[in-house]
Amino acid sequence: MSIPSTDKPTRPLVGQAINRITGPVKVTGQARYTGEQTWANLVHGVLVGSTIAKGKVTGLDIQAAEAVPGVIGVMTHRNRPPVTAQPPPTQGGGGGTVVLPLSDTRIHYAGQPVALVLADTLENATYAASLVRVQYRAEAANTELSKGRVRAQPVEESKRRGNADAALATAPVRIDATYYLPIEHHNPIEPSGTVAIWEGDQLTVYEPTQWMKGLQQALSRSFNVPNENVHILTSYIGGAFGCKAFTWPHTLLAVAAARLVGRPVKLINTREHEYVAHGYRPEIVQHYQLGADPEGKLLALKVEVHASTAETDDFFTPQLIGMPAMFFSCPNVLAQGYTVPLDYGMPTAMRAPGEVEATFALSSVMDELAVKIGRDPLALHLLNYAEKDEDHNLPWSSKELRACYQVGAEQFDWSKRNHATSSMQDGRLRVGWGMGISAYPTHLSPSMAKVRYLADGQVLVQAATQDLGTEIYTIIAQVTADTLGIPLAQVSVELGDSSLPASVSTGGSRATASVLPAVLATARTLVQQLIALANTDPTGPLFGLKKDQLKGVNGRVVSIADPNKSDAYTELLKRCRLPYLEAFGEHLPPGMGATERSELMAGSRPSIGPEISGHISYAYGAVFVEVKIDPFVGQLHVTRVVGAYDGGRIINRKTADSQIRGGIIMGIGMACTEKTVTDHRLNRFVNNNLADYHIPVQADVPHMEVHFVDSIDKIVGPLGSKAVGELGINGVAGAICNAVYHATGKRIRSLPITPEKLFV
Amino acid sequence: MKPFEYLKPSTLTQAIDIGRQPDGMFVAGATTTLDLMKYHVWQPNKLIDITGLPLRGISFKNSVLTLSALETMTAAAYHPAVMQHFRVISQSLLLAASQQIRNVATIGGNLLQRTRCPYYRDTSFRCNRRNPGSGCDAVLGANRNHAILGTSDQCIATHASDLCVALVALDAQVVIQGVAGERVVPLTQLYRLPGAAPEREYALLPGELITAVRVSASAATRSSTYLKVRDRNSYAFALSSAAVGLDVKRGVVKQAHVALGGVGTVPWKATLAETYLLGKPATREHFTEAARLAVTGAIPQKDNAFKIELVQRIIVQALDETATSR
């Protein structure tokens, strides 16, 4: 996609490609992240993690650590101030895990904190932490999914329509395939961490959280202080992908330690600790069985999913069974999930949790069917297109997937594909083309906002949400500038402060669709207030006109009947001797009211989706991939990716495009390189750093094209946006595996596709 | 990291004198040293920064290339003589690490690069190399990346360098300065197989400093290739690699260099393959046999049997490319 110039944007700004407004402060280093916060009298904390996965601490010698110059204290289970555990998300709470750190001597997972060393400098704390001696009594532990499956527990909710078993038994064509996904970690470039400052019973916390109102509530409850006493600050976040969504042990420990030593405490996770600090994508095995007629029309779809969880609590992403139940039209469906408890810490949501694993399997299995009956996979996708949501028997809110298939295929030149395997070559390299599917449910939450118009024409928008780095700052400014009819440069956006009007968590790709309607409503309210001011100011040109005879246009109140009669907002405020005028506003998704409003303000997360107003709402995409493989030594290169997406209304083509590209790159990592390696004898992760855990580097990133098809969803809200953030990662891994099959005839069902899997 | 004393000698004599003492450690680019100190794997009391020593310069005289120890990987990779006469060296450098690391990491330091074995780099694991006699968690652990050649029951860690594979292939010599003066030894003699004492990795005496590496140019160093297969397309250690050089006249191999990376506990000189190729027609059939000989004695670990096959294919492809690319 070519991105139009943003030098002289025309109205409306919404829909255009606009540069990110925080770009300058980020590239010049002025944007201050949590780890850069300094504070007088600051104490640095360094964690000591368990080296066993299960058992008890039988000895804890902190003498040598305490003797290091600069050490202020060592917090262990013996002296940790009281902390109340918060229920995890599986129980409706905001805690990442039920394991409360430094509570007792029990060890539930490798890396579990056993001590927090506190010193005047990071260096002294780090060295002292290396001197803490811990004795353990280890118990037999298991981190192997295959061994743990004997203890698998069925997930309560399953998906069922028709009779999948009976239809499978009689189906003319059958596919039976099992897909394996390893544990993956989020690996944001900015590690998580906390700066905690107690002033009496007032707590200030700097933390890169995806959910500041949730963190505020969790800390208020954990430390037994009123919600309003807790102040969360999150100006900027260096990536998160789900690992910063909930309240995890390191945060509780930093706050507890600040209480213990009576000084501000900074605790930033080391890169190694990041692998045990805040969850991971669980290991997942998906067994798919398809029944189809000879043309490829689906008759039956049966799915059995085993996903790892922690011994301490259940975690299962329902979309693992939700996606196969909704994506294709199929009369007989049975999808059942199982959790397999292992001796790890808690897994958590990681970008498109459930969706990305399912779209990998769905993309793959449809390709297997296409190969079996000798048809173009794209034709099978169209043949099995779901015209409504057959799972809930409800209409879609909007669905432009057909356009995605068409635009993606055209831009990729899919029609030139020779469908025979190993049929395309580039010198010594085998060339393969594959396609995959994407879908992501729309989630909506209530949000509030404040918009302030200053007499000098500057506008400030505020909300207690946060920016992951994906740039909600800019799209808030776009909507505000459009609504007030002022240049983008006059709008400032302030987020990342829990004392601002309550707003949403940045998870589930909900921020755009939830926050912008609140900003829009608030800016419109402000315009009404300006109109009310204009027609009541006896010295003004519009005095006495009725409200409905006036409207706001380009920063002025204008008479509808006589557009020459107008009153600029700035003049109006100056005349009325008002330094500013401000409006509070909110947007509640359909069906929400006072209850959800107070839940939001208290720090809970009222949410609807994908069922919204009697419709099912999803964003969609289709992705087409080219790979080139040296079959002799097994080297795989992804050389081209073309994706077409229906995310509803796209607010900023540039930042949306960026999000999709990031997702595609993460999908390439999932397919080709990413895997957290466990030593199953010691039950510990061993590639816990960015050299040995292979996220894609620039050399892995191919030519990418992102297209958005025209789509405005009239059901989901006034702007018509669905979801973008987690859309791009979907389908990429499946498309790559399908391309690999096309190139080599090798069906890869276990990721990542490392060289030894590709020898021909 | 543990507090330490930082010293920066300005002469070689001074450096060697301080380095002789048991609690000192030399450091140049520090790309590995800093990591290992942060992980408390290395806890020297004295860190001796040798970047002030006059050990710089790359020369090519009388067909001999001399890479001084403090030259960076980047400088060596793009030096005209290296690019022209020692293609495999330039390639091995450019396929190693990242641009940022190559800009500061030195040639001398690269020769002494430590293993990436995760059990070596985390002090809570058992490791005979780090802590003699403590045992080896890698043998029963996650060992897909480990060695298949030159292992012992005490240690199966791979040597991580790419450059050293190219240098060993081309029969490089290393210049070592010590208390007793200068000595020049084949690079292969610098590396010790782990055997029963994996902690003794290098044949260096206390205080000895590597000052330079020397390689002689020939038709076989000019016609040379480094082929590396890894888990991602940049910034990854070799799963397996091969450095080869061939002098082929009228279809017959007159000289052959073959060494392997990612598979040995030391940069692995495939002498049997080199000897076999001499006088043989430069055909795929003979390359395949040479590759088979190169992995003589290979012992797979639990997770890395594929390397025996992979490295042979890499050797064949590297020889093929080299023989046909002139």
Chai-1 contact restraints between the chains, C-beta under 6 A:
chainA,res_idxA,chainB,res_idxB,connection_type,confidence,min_distance_angstrom,max_distance_angstrom,comment,restraint_id
A,T51,B,S124,contact,1.0,0.0,6.0,A-B,restraint_1
A,Y127,B,K2,contact,1.0,0.0,6.0,A-B,restraint_2
A,S130,B,H40,contact,1.0,0.0,6.0,A-B,restraint_3
A,F632,B,R313,contact,1.0,0.0,6.0,A-B,restraint_4
A,F632,B,Q317,contact,1.0,0.0,6.0,A-B,restraint_5
A,V633,B,V229,contact,1.0,0.0,6.0,A-B,restraint_6
A,V633,B,R313,contact,1.0,0.0,6.0,A-B,restraint_7
A,V633,B,I314,contact,1.0,0.0,6.0,A-B,restraint_8
A,V633,B,Q317,contact,1.0,0.0,6.0,A-B,restraint_9
A,Q635,B,V229,contact,1.0,0.0,6.0,A-B,restraint_10
A,T673,B,D231,contact,1.0,0.0,6.0,A-B,restraint_11
A,T673,B,R232,contact,1.0,0.0,6.0,A-B,restraint_12
A,V677,B,A142,contact,1.0,0.0,6.0,A-B,restraint_13
A,D679,B,G141,contact,1.0,0.0,6.0,A-B,restraint_14
A,D679,B,A142,contact,1.0,0.0,6.0,A-B,restraint_15
A,R681,B,L140,contact,1.0,0.0,6.0,A-B,restraint_16
A,V686,B,P118,contact,1.0,0.0,6.0,A-B,restraint_17
A,V686,B,A142,contact,1.0,0.0,6.0,A-B,restraint_18
A,H694,B,D231,contact,1.0,0.0,6.0,A-B,restraint_19
A,H694,B,R232,contact,1.0,0.0,6.0,A-B,restraint_20
A,V697,B,S234,contact,1.0,0.0,6.0,A-B,restraint_21
A,V697,B,Y235,contact,1.0,0.0,6.0,A-B,restraint_22
A,A699,B,N233,contact,1.0,0.0,6.0,A-B,restraint_23
A,A699,B,S234,contact,1.0,0.0,6.0,A-B,restraint_24
A,D700,B,R232,contact,1.0,0.0,6.0,A-B,restraint_25
A,D700,B,N233,contact,1.0,0.0,6.0,A-B,restraint_26
A,T754,B,D231,contact,1.0,0.0,6.0,A-B,restraint_27
A,P755,B,V229,contact,1.0,0.0,6.0,A-B,restraint_28
A,E756,B,F306,contact,1.0,0.0,6.0,A-B,restraint_29
